[in-house]
Amino acid sequence: MEKNIAVIRGDGIGPEIVEEALKVLNKIAAIYGHTFNYTDVDMGGCAIDKWGDPLPEEMLKRCLASDSVLLGAVGGNKWNDVPGDMRPEKGLLRLRAGMGVYSNNRPAKIWPQLASASPLKESVVEKGIDFIIVRELIGGIYFGEHETHEEKGVLVANDILSYNEEEIERIGRIGFETARKRNKKLCSVEKSNVLDSSRLWKKVMHRLAEEYPDVELSDMLVDNCAMQIVKDPSQFDTVVTENMFGDILSDEASMITGSIGMIPSSSLGKTTCGLYEPIHGSAPDIAGMDIANPIGTILSAAMMLRFSFDMGKEASAIETAVSRVLDKNYRTADIMPSLEEEAKNCIKVGCKKMGDLICEELN
Ligand code: NAD
């Protein structure tokens, strides 16, 4: 099969981790007889520096013309003071909106080899952590009007949180469909005790539930959900929620599985052209040091193969290779056990070496 992939290396550790994912994709292409053509796309801080815009129109066009998009991460302190509309993250929001990818899917699954890296008590981890957060991605407060003005010498800032029934219904369906393929338990997370947008969210979810009688729907307030994720994550199977709540909860969920560097994500809309990226940011604190964990990006590439290219066998091969490397006790710094006793049995490797080891296991 021949596929065209738009590649956004981005800022900070982005170029390093994407390089490793491309290594793995090239290995897959060689083994399974595929051709992957890569088109470079500038987005984020590097695009601001080069083009004066975090996502020039031409770059968005390149992404829309591809079969899928692989992204490292964007942002960094260097661009902290640029105007809101020109920030690196704005490029990402425009890309998501331009591609119409309204559903972001982030698995929170503990790798048995990394159980001791979870900050949760062993008794909690032992019950299992394996759920997925389906987050609405192109609506809500991140896409509402933002403005700051002065009233009687005092600065006032407003951010509008708005959802319509159709936006809720389309992400709700993804939630129900995802739960249907898993353990048929869907938890809808909102703040209906305070917000109108959440009351509408809840109403639409319950209307949809009538079409999915095989899925057990429950409601949870977002503050309680944040608490339950650390108290007993084994209770969750599929969580569906709006943009900002999903952003925060999925970072929390990633942390309990050990490291933010391990978690991939997929973002999809009406077509199979998806956006695949690790859930972490550009980690400027460790950029250029060859210590970043590339596994979240490599697993994102695996998700791309499975969900956009219908290459399930190839995706599984990557996941198995990652598991084997962990079985052999190779660890990047972020997933080294904190206990000295356990760390003694592990071999600390850098970003490039981790990519090489995963490629070797693909053989
Ligand atoms: P971050 O996710 O970049 O980093 C948080 C912590 O996790 C840091 O200590 C970092 O070193 C560590 N970390 C992250 N990824 C890692 C990896 N692969 N391996 C090892 N350690 C890793 O979040 P932040 O520090 O809040 O944000 C840094 C920049 O990234 C900001 O400019 C932010 O806006 C941007 N950001 C971008 C995205 C994106 O591109 N999708 C997402 C979140 C944040």
Boltz pocket constraint, residues with backbone or C-beta under 6 A from the ligand:
constraints:
  - pocket:
      binder: B
      contacts: [[A, 13], [A, 17], [A, 72], [A, 73], [A, 74], [A, 75], [A, 76], [A, 77], [A, 89], [A, 92], [A, 260], [A, 261], [A, 277], [A, 278], [A, 279], [A, 280], [A, 281], [A, 282], [A, 283], [A, 284], [A, 285], [A, 286], [A, 291], [A, 292], [A, 293], [A, 294], [A, 296], [A, 334]]
      max_distance: 6.0
